Structure formats: structure tokens, C-alpha cells
Amino acid sequence: MNNNNKAIHSEQRFRRSRNSLLEQQRALASLTRSEIFSAEDALEAIRLLTRTTATELDVERVGVWRFTEDRSAIACLDLYERSRHNHSSGMMLWQKDFPNYFNGLETEEAIVANDARHHPFTAEFSDVYLRPFAISSMLDVPIHVFGRVEGVLCCEHTGDGLCWSAEERFFAIAVGNLVALVIEQNERRRTEALLRSQRDMLELIANGAPLEHTLTALARAIERQDDKLLCSVLLLDTDGIHLRHAAAPSMPEEYVRQIDGIAIGPSVGCCGTAAFHRQTVIASDIRTDPRWTPYRDLAERFELRSCWSTPIFDARQNVMGTFAVYYREPRYPSDKHARLVESAIHTAAIAIERSRVEDRIQRLAFFDALTGLPNRALFMDRAAQALALSARDKKETALLFLDLDRFKTVNDSLGHHVGDGLLRSIAGRLRGCLRDTDTVSRLGGDEFVVLLPETGSETAAQAAERILGVVAQPYVIEDYRLSITPSIGISVYPHDGSDVESLVKHADTAMYHAKERGRNTYQFFTSDMNSAVLERLTIESGLREALENGAFFLEYQPQYDIKTHKLVGLEALIRWQHPEWGRVPPSRFIPIAEDSGLIVAIGEWVIREACRQNVYLQSLGFAKVPVAVNIASPQFIQRFEDLVERVLEESGMEPQYLELELTEGIVMQGEGAIQKRLHKLKDMGVKLAIDDFGTGYSSLSYLKRFPIDKLKIDQSFVRDIIDDQDDLAITRAVISLGHSLRLKVIAEGVETEQQLAFLREEGCDQAQGFYFSPPLSVKALGDWFFRELKKA
């Protein structure tokens, strides 16, 4: 366009601008009255301003940009493109790239660039911005927030250049002031919201709200100040080493789970390092910070790029935890963020200390100062709740009253300090031998009471026997070697009382009866309640007689190769035929045999008989296959390998035809000694299998270290393998695990063709169960073998 045409165009625009002055003034009045300025969404208000400005000034693009905290760049809050009716944001312009333009902004005067490509402040945009978007003229007015230039309203005209009129400049300046008003109002709202949140949190603390709720509210309050910010609060564990999750409302759940429990140290991300060095740690870029090396991939997975963490101290300057701020982009904390974190850790410290004080008060009110056990008040409360649940579910609950025999002698002869040490040791042993759901309480002196929720008389008797054995073990207190025994009385809800007081009273009465019976024993409150104990004693007596009179016998369940259906083994199963009771189920007498110690003698008989009969069957021409014998834990700890060696020698059976089925509990007790013992058995040539794999500890490490040959899938998984997805997944996992470790896998309890088909498809090696054959006597096994020979 020649100069003549430019002048004509400018004159036309000037006249149009004068004619629309009234419309512009009306638009400004409308914007000023707009309710959107009182709304919570500042962005929507700014979008209204950019749209209106583009329309009234008849320009293509209008944007609102704001300085970053360090003023090294301006970020686009909103850019409106009129022809596309499109809003966008997030772009950045850096001072290092456009120094002249930033110098122009710092003059605090409007940049009126009629020819933007040759204006001293905007010419540097020519190649990267002006030409690509056909921008010819720019009108950029400063935005003053609380008296300081904090941004710019940028009006951009495309096409032929123009001269910005005074009316247009006035309108742009007025709009810039309205943008400043929006930003100021938004800042005030944020500040007011933070103050309200702080007041609310102090109220939560004063009202005794749970610490997690308070810290979560605190984190959310800080996050509301910057929508790109994520907060995390970790508390130092009582061990002074590990940090535990306390609050992280916006952090990814998996990330929170992964860092929960990290140990502090000189190079453990930001939080672990901050707690270790007792000072703020800043990682402006997690990808390059060496302290994040162990956790860099974790942070990368959840797009966390920067973090700074500050320790939280108590009044004595002990570290209680850390308050961390994360961003999804590399950055340093600004002064504003520093002030926010300082406020946050102050509030967090108050909340944590208040919670700790309440915990201490709680312990004083509800726990015994000497032993740390629940006191009478807490015990009575828990017992009342347990009885209420038992009443609802129609279940029993047992209560044990325990008194130490001749404890007064310890106090009188050695002093109360020794007696107190003995009480603390006994309290620790009682806690250790009970379930997590049980409660053991010290009522006073040497009296303890144990609550066993949803427990009947038989299980209560077992718990009492366990306590008797644990408490009776010797103690070393201040160089004194002491032995002491308890007397225990047992009452059971609802038979012996419908309330806690009655049950305690009746258990106390039964305890005195136990003392009368010679101490170091237990007694139920009534003879009716002793029926389970009498039955147990009767079975135990019957087991002794069975051993002496030869009332036990073995049956064998065949084990088959799934692919070929060939016989590959036999499992020896003990049976007991009582002259009066008939056949007694193993589930009824084996636990009693284990608790009484008779399982050692019974187990030895089983091994001897299984080896003898297997040699006998082989002598008749029966297939040479291993016989599997179940081994109980008490058997394995008494030089078991020597017994096996003797039995093999005496029976003449080759070692490879004996397979010992061990529980996971056996291999997990005293790993060093067990590993040595298993290797001795393996060196003999005996095969080793893990019975009921997956129902116990299921530690994968021992499978690698111990010389195991086979894994046995428990029938509880096989039973519902077709209908239960969990059982299916567990079975599939065990098969895959076994094969990856080069172990054979056998499934027990196979009863249907569907179960067998699934196991075959998954590659399971062997199986046993009623689908193939029920357990057979040695005679029936021989008859079966000879029938098979005739068929062949």
C-alpha cells in the first residue's frame, strides 16, 4: 500500500473510531457493571475483556499476559483470536529472547507500535511472531496490579498498518485497568480464602479433629493458591528413621504408596534429605538432581518435575515431618511460595504437636503406665463392644483372668523394681502370643485379663495353654534368672454372663479354682464349660493308647501325571479307628496331637510304616513311585534328618522313593538351620515338596534358597477354580512360578473333568483327588495294581 492509501485508511479508521466512541464508552460501562468481576472464575472475566476489546477496537487478536514471579518471562493468561472465536493460553515469552520488548514494558508506558515491524520495542518479534501471524500494528498497555506493572494487555492488528487513535488508546488503557481490577480481586479472594482456611484449620485443631483431616485441609488450602501446585505431608515415624504418609490430597495414589515409609538419608529425594539435614531442600529439576536418582523414574512416571521440601519442627526443634510442594514443570520456589510454605509448616507443627499431646493424654487415661497395656477402663470399653458384636452375630466371646503364682515372693525378696521388670516382660510375652484382635489388659498388681472376641471354649482353652507355656519360660531381670507360672480362669459369653462385669467375676472365680488344682493351669467357670477340655483330654489319652495298641493305619491317595494319566506317586494319609468312636477324622485329632507333642511319635510311625509298605508293594511288582508323607512342624525340629536316615536304612527303601511334604511354616522358621537340614535331606536323595502352597507365608525367597522339588496347590484353591476368579488366578500363578523355578507342580482335591481340563491347559504337571481315586488301603492298592496288570 502506498503512503496515500495508508493515509486514506487511517483517516477512515479515525472517523470510524470517533463515530464508535459512544459505543466504546457504553461497552466500558457495561464491563464495569458486569457481575463477572465478583465471580470466583477470574479467567472467565479476562476472556470477556479480551473478546470485547477485539470487537470494539476491530482488531484480530487481544491477549492478557502476566509476569512470572522472577519477571524473567510473561505468561499468557488468555489470547483471543477474533476470526476463529478462539481462546488460548499458556504461551511464554522470555526476557532473554526479547530484551527490548521487556525494556519497553518496564517503562510503564503504553507501547504504541503503528508499524510493529520497525518499532524499537517490537521489531525483534518480526521473524518469529509478526510475519507468521501477519501482524502489522500493536498496542500494548501496562497492567498495574497493586501499583506495580504485573502484565500487559496486547492488542494486535493484522493486515495493513494503522495509526492507533487516542480513543483507541484510551479504551485499551481502560480495559487494562479492568484487567488489573480482576487480578487484584482474585488475589484478595485467594488471600481471604487462605486466611479463612487457616482459621478453619485452627478450629479443627482446637476441636480435636483427626490429624489426617487437619493436614489434608491444610494441603488443600495451599493448593488453592496455585492450581499447578501439589502438596504432601510426611510424618517421621517413632523410630526416627522412616517417613510415613500423612496427607497428599492431589498427589497420585500410587506415588504416595511408593514413598510411604522411605528412610531418611543424605540423598533421599527432597523429603528424606530435608528430614535428615534438618533444612529446606529444593530440586528445581528432578530429572537432573542427584538426590532424586533412586526415585527419578517414579517421579517421571507421574510427571513430577520439581519439588521443594521443608522440615516441620516441634517446640524442642526435633523434626516431626516434612511439608513438600511439587510442580509438573521445572521451577524454583518464588517468594510467594516461600511465604505459603512457611505459613503451612507453622500450622502443621501446631496440629502435629496437638495430636501428640492428645495421644499422650489418651495413653495416660487408657493405658497402664508400667506395662503399656490397656488399663481397666479401656478393657471394659472394648469388652462391651465385643459382647455387643457377639450378641448381634450370635457368637461366643471368651475372657481369661490371669494371676501370677507366688508373685508376692518376687517383690518381697528382690524388690519392686525387679517385680516391675518381670511384669513388663510378661506383658510383652502376652501381647506376642495373642491375635491382633485380642486385648490383654493389666487390671492391677499381678492380675491380667485377656479378651478373645468371637472365640468359643475350645479355642479359649488353646489360648490358655499357649499362655501357660509362654509365661512359664525363664526370665532374666537385672541378672536374676526367674521362673514364674500363671493360673488362669476362663468364662465364656453368653453361657457365663451377659455383661462384662459378670464375665470378669466368673473368670476370677475360675482362676481361684485353678490355683486350688495346683496352679500353673486353667479352669473354666462351670463344669459344662469344661466339656471341650475333657473331650480334648480324652482324645489325647486315646492317641496315646492308639500308639501303644496299633490303632493307626495308612491309606494312600494315588497321584497321576496329568498328560499321560500314569501313576507317579502316592500320598500316605494317617487314619485312626477307635473301638468306641469309630473312625476319627484327622482334622479332629491331628491338632491335638501337635499341641500335646504326640505328633512327633505319631509322625515317626507314619514315616516308618509308609516306607515299610512301599518296599512291600515294590516287592510284589507294584510300580516304583515315591510315597509322600506330611511332616508337622514339631517333628522337623528334633534332628529329623537323623530319623529319616535311620528309617531308610531299616526299611531298605531307596531315598528317591520318599517325598517329604513340608508346610511353609516349617521352612520359614530359623532359615539358616532349616536350610542346612533340608540340604542334608536332599543330599540323601529324598524329595522335598511344599504342601498347601499359597495358604501360608508364601515367601518367594525361600523357594530360591531351599532345595525344593515340588509345589503342591492346596485343594481350597482347586475346589472353586472354575467359578472363583481369585482361585483361578492364584492357581495359574503358582503353576507359572513353579515352572519358572524348574519345580514340579501338583494339584490336590481334583474332583471334576472341568478342574482337570483347566489344570492341563495351564500346564500343571500332576494331580490327585477323587476324580482319579479315593484314598485306598494298602490291600486295595495292591488289588488295584493286579487288576491293572491283568488288563495289560
PyMOL commands that set and color helices and strands:
alter all, ss='L'
color gray80, all
select helices_A, chain A and resi 3-19+21-33+35-38+42-57+99-106+123-130+166-206+211-223+253-259+271-277+290-301+335-366+376-393+407-414+416-432+457-471+500-516+528-549+586-596+599-619+633-636+640-651+655-657+664-667+671-684+700-705+715-719+725-740+753-762+778-791
alter helices_A, ss='H'
color red, helices_A
select strands_A, chain A and resi 61-67+73-81+86-88+92-94+111-113+135-145+148-158+230-236+243-247+281-283+306-313+319-327+397-404+439-444+447-452+475-477+480-482+486-493+522-524+552-561+567-578+582-584+627-631+658-662+687-693+710-713+744-747+766-767+776-777
alter strands_A, ss='S'
color yellow, strands_A
deselect
rebuild
show_as cartoon
